Amino acid sequence: MTTTPTWHPESLAARLPFLRRRAELTAATRAFFQGRGYQEVETPCLVPVPGMEVHLHAFRSEYLPHLGVGARRTLWLRTSPELALKRLLVAGAGPVFELARVWRNGEASPRHAPEFTMLEWYRPGLGLDGLMEETEAYLRAVCPPAVSHAGVTTDLTRRFERLTMAEAFSRWCDGLDLLATVTPEGQGDAGALRAAAAAIGIPPREGEGWEDLFFRLLLERVEPRIGRDRATFLTHWPAPQAALARRDPAEPRAALRFELFAAGIELANAFDELTDPAEQRARFAADAAERRARYGGEGWEVDEEFLSALEHGMPEGSGIALGFDRLAMLAAGARSISDVLWLPFVP
């Protein structure tokens, strides 16, 4: 079977209506954030640390000092502009946003591409509730009143649902108490979650730890039921999944983090930002160790420059990363990310 090349006039003509809608979305996005006092910035794509998410794989490169400046060293294409944007917050640049080109190795599907655009924005002094309000306003400003994908239609004019992770697990995992499987120190208790899952008829798999079982329950039981008739903010993630978010002062077993779902698609991930350098260093060290253990030593160490910036002092605030290509799919009514890319990746 032959496939029309992505550069072929017929191929581009089929994508052009979606691409024109994407261009309108880009312009509307800039207008929205500039109207709210945000500064658009650009941060480096080639970095010494591409990001700290354990499960992401990065594209590796190397700096060769053929003009005699610097030393030979490994660099990476960023998986997110997050760490660079937060350094700008320390420098006093915020509020800021970036339409950032990012790379994640091995990701290719109707909803994934190894090279894609991430919209990230950060505002000092804004809490997680305020960020949800702003995110809701943004989607309403740049998208049609209703968006659809794969037979799921979401009415964006309806108030977005706000659902905690504990509420979601209780509702769709037969009353499972998720936070009871997290220690007061914020660690996942694998034995407790395995027992709780077994009690509701979900036997754990051999060698399945707390994180693997948590994500299996989330993907199988929770995500298929949210962000459908109306968009959903899934909030207050369990502390073992805090990433770069603060833990909730009122409930230290949960983190001040949310993800946004619409038309059955995960669109965004957001944090009330952690500003404690000691706690962030400990989390980064744990992430680096887990990556080495999972992938046979592959990866990178902690981002010392980012930690130095935290030690200098980052203002409290919140930030969000939104998959811009996925949003373009919804805004344009496209079936696949490849429809909203000028020259799509072909695996």
Secondary structure as the mmCIF struct_conf table of DSSP 4:
data_model
#
loop_
_struct_conf.conf_type_id
_struct_conf.id
_struct_conf.beg_label_comp_id
_struct_conf.beg_label_asym_id
_struct_conf.beg_label_seq_id
_struct_conf.end_label_comp_id
_struct_conf.end_label_asym_id
_struct_conf.end_label_seq_id
TURN_TY1_P TURN_TY1_P1 THR A 6 TRP A 7
BEND BEND1 HIS A 8 HIS A 8
HELX_RH_AL_P HELX_RH_AL_P1 PRO A 9 GLY A 35
TURN_TY1_P TURN_TY1_P2 ARG A 36 GLY A 37
HELX_LH_PP_P HELX_LH_PP_P1 TYR A 38 TYR A 38
STRN STRN1 GLN A 39 GLU A 40
BEND BEND2 CYS A 45 CYS A 45
STRN STRN2 LEU A 46 VAL A 47
BEND BEND3 PRO A 48 PRO A 48
TURN_TY1_P TURN_TY1_P3 VAL A 54 HIS A 55
STRN STRN3 ARG A 60 TYR A 63
TURN_TY1_P TURN_TY1_P4 HIS A 66 LEU A 67
BEND BEND4 GLY A 68 GLY A 68
BEND BEND5 GLY A 70 GLY A 70
STRN STRN4 ARG A 73 LEU A 77
BEND BEND6 THR A 79 THR A 79
BEND BEND7 PRO A 81 PRO A 81
HELX_RH_AL_P HELX_RH_AL_P2 GLU A 82 ALA A 91
TURN_TY1_P TURN_TY1_P5 GLY A 92 GLY A 92
BEND BEND8 PRO A 95 PRO A 95
STRN STRN5 VAL A 96 TRP A 103
TURN_TY1_P TURN_TY1_P6 ASN A 105 GLY A 106
STRN STRN6 SER A 109 SER A 109
TURN_TY1_P TURN_TY1_P7 PRO A 110 ARG A 111
STRN STRN7 HIS A 112 HIS A 112
BEND BEND9 PRO A 114 PRO A 114
STRN STRN8 GLU A 115 PRO A 124
TURN_TY1_P TURN_TY1_P8 GLY A 125 GLY A 125
HELX_RH_AL_P HELX_RH_AL_P3 LEU A 128 VAL A 142
BEND BEND10 CYS A 143 CYS A 143
BEND BEND11 PRO A 145 PRO A 145
STRN STRN9 ALA A 146 HIS A 149
TURN_TY1_P TURN_TY1_P9 ALA A 150 GLY A 151
STRN STRN10 VAL A 152 ASP A 155
TURN_TY1_P TURN_TY1_P10 LEU A 156 THR A 157
BEND BEND12 ARG A 158 ARG A 158
HELX_LH_PP_P HELX_LH_PP_P2 ARG A 159 PHE A 160
STRN STRN11 GLU A 161 THR A 164
HELX_RH_AL_P HELX_RH_AL_P4 MET A 165 TRP A 172
TURN_TY1_P TURN_TY1_P11 CYS A 173 GLY A 175
HELX_RH_3T_P HELX_RH_3T_P1 LEU A 178 THR A 181
STRN STRN12 VAL A 182 VAL A 182
TURN_TY1_P TURN_TY1_P12 PRO A 184 GLU A 185
BEND BEND13 GLY A 186 GLY A 186
STRN STRN13 GLY A 188 GLY A 188
HELX_RH_AL_P HELX_RH_AL_P5 ALA A 190 ALA A 199
TURN_TY1_P TURN_TY1_P13 ILE A 200 GLY A 201
HELX_LH_PP_P HELX_LH_PP_P3 PRO A 203 ARG A 205
TURN_TY1_P TURN_TY1_P14 GLU A 206 GLY A 207
HELX_RH_AL_P HELX_RH_AL_P6 TRP A 210 LEU A 217
HELX_RH_PI_P HELX_RH_PI_P1 LEU A 218 VAL A 222
HELX_RH_3T_P HELX_RH_3T_P2 GLU A 223 ARG A 225
BEND BEND14 ILE A 226 ARG A 230
STRN STRN14 THR A 232 PRO A 238
HELX_RH_3T_P HELX_RH_3T_P3 ALA A 239 GLN A 241
TURN_TY1_P TURN_TY1_P15 ALA A 243 LEU A 244
STRN STRN15 ALA A 245 ALA A 245
HELX_LH_PP_P HELX_LH_PP_P4 ARG A 246 ARG A 246
STRN STRN16 ARG A 247 ASP A 248
TURN_TY1_P TURN_TY1_P16 PRO A 249 ALA A 250
STRN STRN17 GLU A 251 ALA A 262
TURN_TY1_P TURN_TY1_P17 ALA A 263 GLY A 264
STRN STRN18 ILE A 265 ASP A 272
STRN STRN19 GLU A 273 GLU A 273
HELX_RH_AL_P HELX_RH_AL_P7 PRO A 277 ARG A 294
TURN_TY1_P TURN_TY1_P18 TYR A 295 GLY A 297
BEND BEND15 GLY A 299 GLY A 299
HELX_RH_AL_P HELX_RH_AL_P8 GLU A 304 HIS A 312
HELX_LH_PP_P HELX_LH_PP_P5 MET A 314 PRO A 315
BEND BEND16 GLU A 316 GLU A 316
STRN STRN20 GLY A 317 GLY A 323
HELX_RH_AL_P HELX_RH_AL_P9 PHE A 324 ALA A 332
TURN_TY1_P TURN_TY1_P19 GLY A 333 GLY A 333
BEND BEND17 ARG A 335 SER A 336
HELX_RH_3T_P HELX_RH_3T_P4 ILE A 337 VAL A 340
BEND BEND18 TRP A 342 LEU A 343
#
